Amino acid sequence: MTILLIEDEPLIARQLQKLVQLLEPTAAIEGPLASVQAICDYFRQRRETGLPNPDLIISDIQLSDGISFEAFRQVNLSTPVIFTTAYDEYAIRAFKLNSLDYLLKPIDPDELKAALAKYHRWALHGSGGFEVHFRQFLTQLSEHAPTQQYKRRFSGHHLRQILSIPQEQVAYFLRNELIYLYTVEGKKLITDYKTLDELEELTDPVCFFRANRQSLIQLDAVAGYRHTEGGKLQVYLKSPNEGLDVVISKEKATSFRHWLGE
């Protein structure tokens, strides 16, 4: 049995890989793949070399360069999929009907175990029509899903745990050698992101603003601002993160005020 993992968050990918290895010790695990392009390259290479497709896919939806559905359409996927997601309710209903299973993040080991058991029952008895239903599912999503997708959750290390933080609970990201995530409750997490430029591309610009080279701040965490010398702005964050020194340059001041809705 071969299982392909698709997940663009390195921390979650490692955790998922350990869980799958624990629950399916005899399975060969491929991946993790982190992008639409990587998925397309993976299946193209298997076709060119005559290798069979994996028996099962465990896939995130939002990836570094798009959503996994885009790749599944391109490769004409017929392999059963367990989705890991924090997606909209309309999509979750569709997952239940047309995919093998879905898991909400953060992934619960017992739920993953149940999903794998469901796969084995499916594989044992067979399930005609999966490929047709799955293609219908992708068509349905393409008609309703927004054209631009941004990450809704961000993971990081905190007290020997890997936490998955929804975007509304993020106060800001800070670069200080590593990239840190600070929550609205004041928790400090270490992320696996290499640069703020990378992170800025994954975040919704309606919700996040690149204040300067060191910080990316979340709208609901902003308490206010004041004008300083040279046309700069001093931004104040809400408690317990009010201690962060956020300075907006004169060149970015107008964009920042527009972002606030002024």
Secondary structure as the mmCIF struct_conf table of DSSP 4:
data_model
#
loop_
_struct_conf.conf_type_id
_struct_conf.id
_struct_conf.beg_label_comp_id
_struct_conf.beg_label_asym_id
_struct_conf.beg_label_seq_id
_struct_conf.end_label_comp_id
_struct_conf.end_label_asym_id
_struct_conf.end_label_seq_id
STRN STRN1 THR A 2 ILE A 6
BEND BEND1 ASP A 8 ASP A 8
HELX_RH_AL_P HELX_RH_AL_P1 PRO A 10 LEU A 23
TURN_TY1_P TURN_TY1_P1 PRO A 25 THR A 26
BEND BEND2 ALA A 27 ALA A 27
STRN STRN2 ALA A 28 LEU A 33
BEND BEND3 SER A 35 SER A 35
HELX_RH_AL_P HELX_RH_AL_P2 VAL A 36 THR A 49
TURN_TY1_P TURN_TY1_P2 GLY A 50 GLY A 50
HELX_LH_PP_P HELX_LH_PP_P1 LEU A 51 PRO A 54
BEND BEND4 ASP A 55 ASP A 55
STRN STRN3 LEU A 56 ASP A 60
BEND BEND5 ILE A 61 ILE A 61
STRN STRN4 GLN A 62 LEU A 63
TURN_TY1_P TURN_TY1_P3 SER A 64 ASP A 65
STRN STRN5 GLY A 66 ILE A 67
HELX_RH_AL_P HELX_RH_AL_P3 SER A 68 VAL A 75
TURN_TY1_P TURN_TY1_P4 ASN A 76 ASN A 76
BEND BEND6 THR A 79 THR A 79
STRN STRN6 VAL A 81 THR A 85
HELX_RH_AL_P HELX_RH_AL_P4 GLU A 89 ASN A 98
BEND BEND7 SER A 99 LEU A 100
STRN STRN7 ASP A 101 LEU A 104
BEND BEND8 LYS A 105 PRO A 106
HELX_LH_PP_P HELX_LH_PP_P2 ILE A 107 ASP A 108
HELX_RH_AL_P HELX_RH_AL_P5 PRO A 109 HIS A 125
TURN_TY1_P TURN_TY1_P5 GLY A 128 GLY A 129
HELX_RH_AL_P HELX_RH_AL_P6 PHE A 130 HIS A 144
BEND BEND9 ALA A 145 ALA A 145
BEND BEND10 THR A 147 GLN A 148
STRN STRN8 ARG A 153 HIS A 158
TURN_TY1_P TURN_TY1_P6 LEU A 159 ARG A 160
STRN STRN9 GLN A 161 PRO A 166
HELX_RH_3T_P HELX_RH_3T_P1 GLN A 167 GLN A 169
STRN STRN10 VAL A 170 ARG A 175
BEND BEND11 ASN A 176 LEU A 178
STRN STRN11 ILE A 179 THR A 183
TURN_TY1_P TURN_TY1_P7 VAL A 184 GLU A 185
STRN STRN12 LYS A 188 ILE A 190
BEND BEND12 LYS A 194 LYS A 194
HELX_RH_AL_P HELX_RH_AL_P7 LEU A 196 LEU A 202
BEND BEND13 THR A 203 THR A 203
TURN_TY1_P TURN_TY1_P8 PRO A 205 CYS A 207
STRN STRN13 PHE A 208 ARG A 210
BEND BEND14 ASN A 212 GLN A 214
STRN STRN14 SER A 215 GLN A 218
HELX_RH_3T_P HELX_RH_3T_P2 LEU A 219 ALA A 221
STRN STRN15 VAL A 222 HIS A 227
HELX_RH_3T_P HELX_RH_3T_P3 GLU A 229 GLY A 231
STRN STRN16 LEU A 233 LEU A 237
HELX_LH_PP_P HELX_LH_PP_P3 LYS A 238 LYS A 238
TURN_TY1_P TURN_TY1_P9 SER A 239 PRO A 240
BEND BEND15 ASN A 241 ASN A 241
TURN_TY1_P TURN_TY1_P10 GLU A 242 GLY A 243
STRN STRN17 VAL A 246 ILE A 248
HELX_RH_AL_P HELX_RH_AL_P8 LYS A 250 TRP A 259
TURN_TY1_P TURN_TY1_P11 LEU A 260 GLY A 261
#
